[in-house]
Amino acid sequence: MIDLTTDYLGLKLKSPLVVSSSPLSESLENIQRLEEAGAAAVVLPSIFEEQLALESIALDSDISRGTESFAESLSYLPAYDDYRQGQDAYLSLLYRAKSRSSIPILASLNGATAGGWVRFAKEIEQAGADALELNTYSLATGFHKTSAMIEEGIVDLVRQVKQNTRIHVAVKLSPQYTSVPHLAQQLDDAGADALVLFNRFYQPDFDIENLNVIPRLTLSRPEELLLRLHWVAILYGHLRAELAVTGGVHSAEDVLKSIMAGAQVAMTVSALLANGVAHLTTIQAGLARWMEEHEYQSIRQMRGSLSRRSVPDASPFERGNYIKTLSSYTLRRTVPQHK
């Protein structure tokens, strides 16, 4: 009997197949469909730092308006609940998903500063989330902000959330850091329970006819997995925090590669948006079939078998591979024939 179970964020999962945060999981009906198709856990869509900040600003503005002139104005202030619709809807989805699903439900916060995250993280914990994913999507567009400042902010955010809650926390990172291992170690020291590699930058396109900059969303492609495999394989075995792969996971083979690199779970969503929720069943069947054909008894047995610390030659993970790869590609020259 093939054992597909894995551990992640203090949870015992029936397989390493986790559905990433996306609009696909924004309804209870979809979450139930994902569970039926074989999802071992589901990450809810992110609630954004900007949403928390805007609601907080609106509340502060209304509370202070008029009070400097009329003490009795406190009696006509709008209720706090009026500014909680976005947050309450999120907590309601979380609560209903937990009550009607048998798989773990992970909440997701998207942002890069502490802000109102700690308070809302507590509410997420109280609503019953099995774990929390902090999606640290940040774009450094200010010339005054150094890479060290950005990293310190992320580490401080994780530290504050961990100090003020008991919930397991995964940190979803971007690949654009000068030293991924150094940041990973800092987050590990700050208490992160898992690192999710990597989120994807959604870059705008240019409309040259109308002189507009327009948003453009593209689904992930299988070749994007290579970057994730590279860094998970390097980090594996050096951190207390667990590792998860997201981005480019489209097939059973992609899941197998992720586990062999050292991941506890492989997260997918683009493949489901492109092929339908039932594609999860196909991936799981392919995973079990491959393991049986190659005489693997469990996911645990193969984990990390292709990590940097496990392979006989670690040079493919280092600069030497860069030189070797480039030098191995030669252009064919067409030599003119003389008659």
C-alpha positions, 0 to 999 in steps of 0.5 A: 500500500503506497503511503502518500501522507506527509506532515506540514505545519503541524498537520497530518495531510493525506497527500502532498497535494495542496491547493494554493491561494487563489479565487478558486478557493473563495467559495465554499462550493469550490472548496468542497469540490477541491476536497472531493477531487483529492486536495489534501489542504486548501489555502484561502484567497489572500486578504490584503494588507491594504484592505486592513489598513483602509478599514482601520483608517476609515474607522479612525477618521469617523471616530475622530470626526466632530469630537473636537467640537461636540462631545455628544457627537460620539452618540452618532458615530457609525458602528465599527461593524460597518468597516468590518465587512471585508474582514468579516466576510473572510472570517465567515468563509474560513469558519464555514469552510472549517465546519463543512470540510474534513481537510485543513483550511489555511488562511492567507494574509498578503502584505509586507509590513506588520500593520494590522496583521497581528490583530487580524492573525489573532482573529484568524486563529480564533476563527479556526484556521489550521495554519496561516500563510503570510504572502510577503509580496513586496515591490521595492519601488522607492529609491530610499529603501534598501534590501536590508530594510525590506528583509528586516520588515518581513522578519519583524512581521513574522516575529510579531505574528509568532509572538502574539499567536499560537498558530503555525505560520508559513512565509511565502517568499519571492525569489528576488532576494540577494541571498535567499539562504540568509533570509531563510535562516533569519525567518527560521530564527524568527519562528517561521514554521514553513517557507513557501517558494515562491510567489509570482510577480504579476507584471503590467503590460504596455498598451502602446496604442492607447498609452496605458499600462494595463494589468496582465495575469498569466498562469504559471508554466511547468518550466517555472518549477526549476527555480523552486526546485533549485532553492528548495534543494539548497535549503533542505536539511539546513532549517528547522522550518519546513519547505513547500513548493508553489509555482509551476506544479502541473503534473505528478512528475512536478510533485515528485520532483518537489518532494525529491528536492526536499519539500513537504508539499507541492502547491498547485492552482494554475493547472486546475484553472487550466484543466479543471478541478478534476485534474487533482485526481489525475495528479494523485493517480499519477503520483501513486502509480509512479511510486508503485512502479519505482517501488517507493513505499512512502513520500517520506522515503523519497523526500530530499533524495535530490537535494544538494546535500544528498546528491554525489555531485553538488556542482549543478547547484553552484556557479560551476554549473552556470559555466558548464551549461553555457560552454556546452552550448555551441552554435553550429556554423555553416561552412561554405563548400568550395567547388 
